[in-house]
Amino acid sequence: MEYAEVYELVFRASAAEDDVVVVHRTDRAGAGGHPVYEDDTGIVRAEITPGGEVRMLASGGHQAPGMPVTVRPIAA
C-alpha cells in the first residue's frame, strides 16, 4: 500500500478560520495496522488509511480528540 508521509488535518474551529494541523508519518502502526501520524508536538496523533480514513488517537490521559473535517495528503 502507498502511504503519504505528511497530511494536513483540518478541524472546524469556532473562530473565523479552521484549524489546520500538519502531521508526519511515524514508525508506529495503529490498531488497524495503518501508520500513525503525529504533529511536531506529539500531541495530535492519528492513524490514517491510504483512502484517507482517520482514527484519532489520544496522546495523554483525559484527552478526547475531535475528528477532522478534511484530511489532505501533502506531496513531498
A tleap script that builds the chain and sets N, CA, C and O, in Angstrom:
source leaprc.protein.ff14SB
mol = sequence {
  NMET GLU TYR ALA GLU VAL TYR GLU LEU VAL
  PHE ARG ALA SER ALA ALA GLU ASP ASP VAL
  VAL VAL VAL HIE ARG THR ASP ARG ALA GLY
  ALA GLY GLY HIE PRO VAL TYR GLU ASP ASP
  THR GLY ILE VAL ARG ALA GLU ILE THR PRO
  GLY GLY GLU VAL ARG MET LEU ALA SER GLY
  GLY HIE GLN ALA PRO GLY MET PRO VAL THR
  VAL ARG PRO ILE ALA CALA
}
set mol.1.N position { 0.822 -1.185 0.000 }
set mol.1.CA position { 0.000 0.000 0.000 }
set mol.1.C position { 0.868 1.251 0.000 }
set mol.1.O position { 1.979 1.267 0.530 }
set mol.2.N position { 0.340 2.267 -0.593 }
set mol.2.CA position { 1.039 3.545 -0.695 }
set mol.2.C position { 0.522 4.486 0.394 }
set mol.2.O position { -0.665 4.813 0.424 }
set mol.3.N position { 1.401 4.913 1.272 }
set mol.3.CA position { 1.036 5.843 2.342 }
set mol.3.C position { 1.765 7.156 2.134 }
set mol.3.O position { 2.952 7.169 1.808 }
set mol.4.N position { 1.057 8.264 2.322 }
set mol.4.CA position { 1.687 9.582 2.254 }
set mol.4.C position { 2.563 9.768 3.482 }
set mol.4.O position { 2.313 9.152 4.518 }
set mol.5.N position { 3.574 10.600 3.382 }
set mol.5.CA position { 4.461 10.881 4.510 }
set mol.5.C position { 3.909 11.998 5.395 }
set mol.5.O position { 4.184 12.043 6.594 }
set mol.6.N position { 3.124 12.903 4.793 }
set mol.6.CA position { 2.626 14.072 5.517 }
set mol.6.C position { 1.168 14.328 5.133 }
set mol.6.O position { 0.792 14.205 3.967 }
set mol.7.N position { 0.356 14.683 6.126 }
set mol.7.CA position { -1.039 15.054 5.904 }
set mol.7.C position { -1.342 16.359 6.616 }
set mol.7.O position { -0.690 16.713 7.599 }
set mol.8.N position { -2.340 17.070 6.107 }
set mol.8.CA position { -2.946 18.185 6.819 }
set mol.8.C position { -4.277 17.682 7.361 }
set mol.8.O position { -5.082 17.117 6.620 }
set mol.9.N position { -4.503 17.887 8.644 }
set mol.9.CA position { -5.792 17.594 9.256 }
set mol.9.C position { -6.469 18.930 9.504 }
set mol.9.O position { -5.907 19.804 10.164 }
set mol.10.N position { -7.664 19.089 8.980 }
set mol.10.CA position { -8.389 20.351 9.114 }
set mol.10.C position { -9.543 20.142 10.094 }
set mol.10.O position { -10.420 19.307 9.873 }
set mol.11.N position { -9.524 20.917 11.180 }
set mol.11.CA position { -10.546 20.838 12.212 }
set mol.11.C position { -11.410 22.086 12.170 }
set mol.11.O position { -10.910 23.189 11.951 }
set mol.12.N position { -12.712 21.909 12.380 }
set mol.12.CA position { -13.626 23.048 12.429 }
set mol.12.C position { -13.363 23.801 13.718 }
set mol.12.O position { -13.378 23.216 14.801 }
set mol.13.N position { -13.123 25.096 13.603 }
set mol.13.CA position { -12.866 25.939 14.766 }
set mol.13.C position { -14.012 26.916 14.940 }
set mol.13.O position { -14.694 27.266 13.976 }
set mol.14.N position { -14.219 27.349 16.157 }
set mol.14.CA position { -15.303 28.301 16.414 }
set mol.14.C position { -14.941 29.699 15.939 }
set mol.14.O position { -15.814 30.556 15.798 }
set mol.15.N position { -13.670 29.928 15.693 }
set mol.15.CA position { -13.216 31.231 15.188 }
set mol.15.C position { -13.522 31.329 13.692 }
set mol.15.O position { -14.183 30.450 13.138 }
set mol.16.N position { -13.056 32.367 13.048 }
set mol.16.CA position { -13.343 32.610 11.635 }
set mol.16.C position { -12.689 31.587 10.717 }
set mol.16.O position { -13.256 31.228 9.685 }
set mol.17.N position { -11.497 31.114 11.084 }
set mol.17.CA position { -10.771 30.175 10.228 }
set mol.17.C position { -10.704 28.798 10.865 }
set mol.17.O position { -10.686 28.669 12.090 }
set mol.18.N position { -10.666 27.757 10.017 }
set mol.18.CA position { -10.486 26.402 10.515 }
set mol.18.C position { -9.062 26.230 11.028 }
set mol.18.O position { -8.160 26.979 10.653 }
set mol.19.N position { -8.872 25.237 11.890 }
set mol.19.CA position { -7.566 24.947 12.471 }
set mol.19.C position { -6.913 23.847 11.640 }
set mol.19.O position { -7.493 22.772 11.489 }
set mol.20.N position { -5.728 24.088 11.101 }
set mol.20.CA position { -5.011 23.123 10.268 }
set mol.20.C position { -3.792 22.625 11.033 }
set mol.20.O position { -2.978 23.416 11.508 }
set mol.21.N position { -3.676 21.296 11.147 }
set mol.21.CA position { -2.554 20.676 11.842 }
set mol.21.C position { -1.832 19.769 10.852 }
set mol.21.O position { -2.461 18.933 10.203 }
set mol.22.N position { -0.515 19.928 10.732 }
set mol.22.CA position { 0.295 19.089 9.853 }
set mol.22.C position { 0.847 17.929 10.674 }
set mol.22.O position { 1.463 18.131 11.721 }
set mol.23.N position { 0.617 16.702 10.180 }
set mol.23.CA position { 1.111 15.509 10.866 }
set mol.23.C position { 2.051 14.739 9.943 }
set mol.23.O position { 1.867 14.712 8.726 }
set mol.24.N position { 3.067 14.110 10.550 }
set mol.24.CA position { 4.078 13.362 9.818 }
set mol.24.C position { 3.992 11.887 10.196 }
set mol.24.O position { 3.653 11.546 11.329 }
set mol.25.N position { 4.296 11.031 9.252 }
set mol.25.CA position { 4.274 9.589 9.484 }
set mol.25.C position { 5.344 9.189 10.501 }
set mol.25.O position { 6.468 9.688 10.462 }
set mol.26.N position { 4.978 8.279 11.413 }
set mol.26.CA position { 5.925 7.756 12.392 }
set mol.26.C position { 6.230 6.297 12.032 }
set mol.26.O position { 5.712 5.773 11.046 }
set mol.27.N position { 7.066 5.657 12.832 }
set mol.27.CA position { 7.393 4.245 12.629 }
set mol.27.C position { 6.351 3.321 13.250 }
set mol.27.O position { 6.430 2.102 13.093 }
set mol.28.N position { 5.386 3.889 13.948 }
set mol.28.CA position { 4.373 3.082 14.642 }
set mol.28.C position { 3.175 2.805 13.747 }
set mol.28.O position { 2.904 3.544 12.801 }
set mol.29.N position { 2.455 1.717 14.063 }
set mol.29.CA position { 1.200 1.377 13.393 }
set mol.29.C position { 0.094 1.370 14.437 }
set mol.29.O position { 0.327 1.057 15.605 }
set mol.30.N position { -1.109 1.718 14.005 }
set mol.30.CA position { -2.256 1.725 14.904 }
set mol.30.C position { -2.927 0.368 14.974 }
set mol.30.O position { -2.443 -0.602 14.390 }
set mol.31.N position { -4.024 0.299 15.677 }
set mol.31.CA position { -4.766 -0.949 15.868 }
set mol.31.C position { -5.253 -1.537 14.545 }
set mol.31.O position { -5.403 -2.754 14.429 }
set mol.32.N position { -5.499 -0.692 13.557 }
set mol.32.CA position { -5.957 -1.161 12.249 }
set mol.32.C position { -4.822 -1.570 11.323 }
set mol.32.O position { -5.060 -2.004 10.196 }
set mol.33.N position { -3.579 -1.430 11.801 }
set mol.33.CA position { -2.421 -1.809 11.000 }
set mol.33.C position { -1.902 -0.721 10.080 }
set mol.33.O position { -0.968 -0.951 9.313 }
set mol.34.N position { -2.495 0.459 10.148 }
set mol.34.CA position { -2.080 1.583 9.305 }
set mol.34.C position { -1.117 2.476 10.077 }
set mol.34.O position { -1.095 2.438 11.307 }
set mol.35.N position { -0.315 3.285 9.371 }
set mol.35.CA position { 0.663 4.151 10.045 }
set mol.35.C position { 0.011 5.154 10.988 }
set mol.35.O position { -1.099 5.632 10.752 }
set mol.36.N position { 0.731 5.457 12.058 }
set mol.36.CA position { 0.335 6.519 12.977 }
set mol.36.C position { 1.106 7.770 12.573 }
set mol.36.O position { 2.312 7.725 12.329 }
set mol.37.N position { 0.387 8.882 12.508 }
set mol.37.CA position { 0.958 10.186 12.172 }
set mol.37.C position { 0.832 11.073 13.399 }
set mol.37.O position { -0.117 10.935 14.171 }
set mol.38.N position { 1.792 11.995 13.586 }
set mol.38.CA position { 1.675 12.941 14.691 }
set mol.38.C position { 2.260 14.283 14.301 }
set mol.38.O position { 3.093 14.383 13.400 }
set mol.39.N position { 1.801 15.326 15.009 }
set mol.39.CA position { 2.335 16.659 14.749 }
set mol.39.C position { 3.673 16.818 15.457 }
set mol.39.O position { 4.114 15.911 16.163 }
set mol.40.N position { 4.318 17.955 15.273 }
set mol.40.CA position { 5.654 18.184 15.836 }
set mol.40.C position { 5.671 18.154 17.361 }
set mol.40.O position { 6.708 17.870 17.960 }
set mol.41.N position { 4.531 18.446 17.997 }
set mol.41.CA position { 4.478 18.447 19.459 }
set mol.41.C position { 4.237 17.045 20.019 }
set mol.41.O position { 4.502 16.796 21.195 }
set mol.42.N position { 3.737 16.128 19.187 }
set mol.42.CA position { 3.389 14.789 19.651 }
set mol.42.C position { 2.021 14.724 20.298 }
set mol.42.O position { 1.608 13.662 20.764 }
set mol.43.N position { 1.316 15.833 20.336 }
set mol.43.CA position { 0.000 15.873 20.976 }
set mol.43.C position { -1.087 15.357 20.045 }
set mol.43.O position { -1.946 14.582 20.466 }
set mol.44.N position { -1.059 15.776 18.789 }
set mol.44.CA position { -2.069 15.341 17.822 }
set mol.44.C position { -1.560 14.078 17.134 }
set mol.44.O position { -0.529 14.093 16.462 }
set mol.45.N position { -2.304 12.983 17.315 }
set mol.45.CA position { -1.931 11.696 16.724 }
set mol.45.C position { -3.133 11.104 16.009 }
set mol.45.O position { -4.270 11.220 16.466 }
set mol.46.N position { -2.856 10.463 14.873 }
set mol.46.CA position { -3.941 9.857 14.099 }
set mol.46.C position { -3.421 8.670 13.301 }
set mol.46.O position { -2.300 8.690 12.791 }
set mol.47.N position { -4.250 7.636 13.201 }
set mol.47.CA position { -3.981 6.523 12.296 }
set mol.47.C position { -4.738 6.849 11.016 }
set mol.47.O position { -5.942 7.104 11.053 }
set mol.48.N position { -4.039 6.843 9.880 }
set mol.48.CA position { -4.654 7.251 8.610 }
set mol.48.C position { -4.466 6.139 7.582 }
set mol.48.O position { -3.359 5.636 7.389 }
set mol.49.N position { -5.570 5.762 6.922 }
set mol.49.CA position { -5.524 4.735 5.882 }
set mol.49.C position { -5.153 5.373 4.544 }
set mol.49.O position { -5.222 6.594 4.406 }
set mol.50.N position { -4.759 4.561 3.551 }
set mol.50.CA position { -4.460 5.128 2.225 }
set mol.50.C position { -5.660 5.850 1.606 }
set mol.50.O position { -5.489 6.751 0.785 }
set mol.51.N position { -6.874 5.452 2.002 }
set mol.51.CA position { -8.087 6.081 1.479 }
set mol.51.C position { -8.479 7.353 2.215 }
set mol.51.O position { -9.490 7.971 1.882 }
set mol.52.N position { -7.688 7.756 3.218 }
set mol.52.CA position { -7.970 8.994 3.938 }
set mol.52.C position { -8.895 8.838 5.131 }
set mol.52.O position { -9.364 9.836 5.677 }
set mol.53.N position { -9.170 7.607 5.549 }
set mol.53.CA position { -9.970 7.411 6.760 }
set mol.53.C position { -9.075 7.647 7.965 }
set mol.53.O position { -7.918 7.227 7.983 }
set mol.54.N position { -9.619 8.326 8.974 }
set mol.54.CA position { -8.820 8.748 10.121 }
set mol.54.C position { -9.391 8.177 11.415 }
set mol.54.O position { -10.603 8.175 11.629 }
set mol.55.N position { -8.500 7.697 12.268 }
set mol.55.CA position { -8.845 7.331 13.641 }
set mol.55.C position { -7.941 8.176 14.519 }
set mol.55.O position { -6.727 7.971 14.549 }
set mol.56.N position { -8.539 9.137 15.245 }
set mol.56.CA position { -7.764 9.989 16.134 }
set mol.56.C position { -7.356 9.179 17.351 }
set mol.56.O position { -8.132 8.364 17.849 }
set mol.57.N position { -6.130 9.403 17.833 }
set mol.57.CA position { -5.573 8.665 18.963 }
set mol.57.C position { -5.236 9.628 20.090 }
set mol.57.O position { -4.608 10.663 19.866 }
set mol.58.N position { -5.649 9.288 21.288 }
set mol.58.CA position { -5.320 10.117 22.450 }
set mol.58.C position { -3.828 10.007 22.729 }
set mol.58.O position { -3.257 8.919 22.653 }
set mol.59.N position { -3.205 11.118 23.047 }
set mol.59.CA position { -1.771 11.116 23.352 }
set mol.59.C position { -1.515 11.287 24.844 }
set mol.59.O position { -0.366 11.276 25.287 }
set mol.60.N position { -2.582 11.444 25.615 }
set mol.60.CA position { -2.445 11.610 27.060 }
set mol.60.C position { -3.759 11.317 27.755 }
set mol.60.O position { -4.795 11.133 27.117 }
set mol.61.N position { -3.695 11.277 29.068 }
set mol.61.CA position { -4.889 10.996 29.849 }
set mol.61.C position { -5.950 12.065 29.715 }
set mol.61.O position { -5.634 13.245 29.561 }
set mol.62.N position { -7.182 11.669 29.770 }
set mol.62.CA position { -8.354 12.550 29.731 }
set mol.62.C position { -8.472 13.341 28.436 }
set mol.62.O position { -9.176 14.349 28.396 }
set mol.63.N position { -7.805 12.910 27.391 }
set mol.63.CA position { -7.888 13.609 26.110 }
set mol.63.C position { -9.002 12.977 25.283 }
set mol.63.O position { -9.110 11.752 25.213 }
set mol.64.N position { -9.817 13.796 24.667 }
set mol.64.CA position { -10.885 13.340 23.780 }
set mol.64.C position { -10.739 14.082 22.458 }
set mol.64.O position { -11.438 15.067 22.221 }
set mol.65.N position { -9.829 13.614 21.584 }
set mol.65.CA position { -9.568 14.345 20.336 }
set mol.65.C position { -10.779 14.377 19.417 }
set mol.65.O position { -11.503 13.390 19.278 }
set mol.66.N position { -10.985 15.533 18.791 }
set mol.66.CA position { -12.067 15.678 17.829 }
set mol.66.C position { -11.675 15.107 16.477 }
set mol.66.O position { -10.504 14.819 16.228 }
set mol.67.N position { -12.662 14.945 15.608 }
set mol.67.CA position { -12.413 14.423 14.261 }
set mol.67.C position { -12.211 15.571 13.282 }
set mol.67.O position { -12.937 16.565 13.325 }
set mol.68.N position { -11.223 15.433 12.400 }
set mol.68.CA position { -11.032 16.470 11.382 }
set mol.68.C position { -12.166 16.432 10.364 }
set mol.68.O position { -12.760 15.381 10.123 }
set mol.69.N position { -12.460 17.583 9.772 }
set mol.69.CA position { -13.479 17.646 8.734 }
set mol.69.C position { -12.891 17.334 7.360 }
set mol.69.O position { -13.607 16.933 6.443 }
set mol.70.N position { -11.570 17.525 7.230 }
set mol.70.CA position { -10.876 17.245 5.967 }
set mol.70.C position { -9.495 16.687 6.266 }
set mol.70.O position { -8.832 17.103 7.216 }
set mol.71.N position { -9.072 15.731 5.434 }
set mol.71.CA position { -7.728 15.151 5.528 }
set mol.71.C position { -7.109 15.271 4.144 }
set mol.71.O position { -7.651 14.758 3.165 }
set mol.72.N position { -5.948 15.963 4.067 }
set mol.72.CA position { -5.306 16.189 2.780 }
set mol.72.C position { -3.864 15.702 2.811 }
set mol.72.O position { -3.083 16.134 3.659 }
set mol.73.N position { -3.498 14.793 1.881 }
set mol.73.CA position { -2.076 14.432 1.797 }
set mol.73.C position { -1.290 15.605 1.222 }
set mol.73.O position { -1.787 16.338 0.367 }
set mol.74.N position { -0.078 15.773 1.692 }
set mol.74.CA position { 0.804 16.827 1.186 }
set mol.74.C position { 1.915 16.142 0.396 }
set mol.74.O position { 2.598 15.255 0.909 }
set mol.75.N position { 2.085 16.554 -0.835 }
set mol.75.CA position { 3.137 15.974 -1.679 }
set mol.75.C position { 4.504 16.379 -1.153 }
set mol.75.O position { 4.728 17.520 -0.750 }
set mol.76.N position { 5.409 15.410 -1.169 }
set mol.76.CA position { 6.773 15.679 -0.661 }
set mol.76.C position { 7.592 16.438 -1.653 }
set mol.76.O position { 8.754 16.745 -1.389 }
savepdb mol mol.pdb
quit
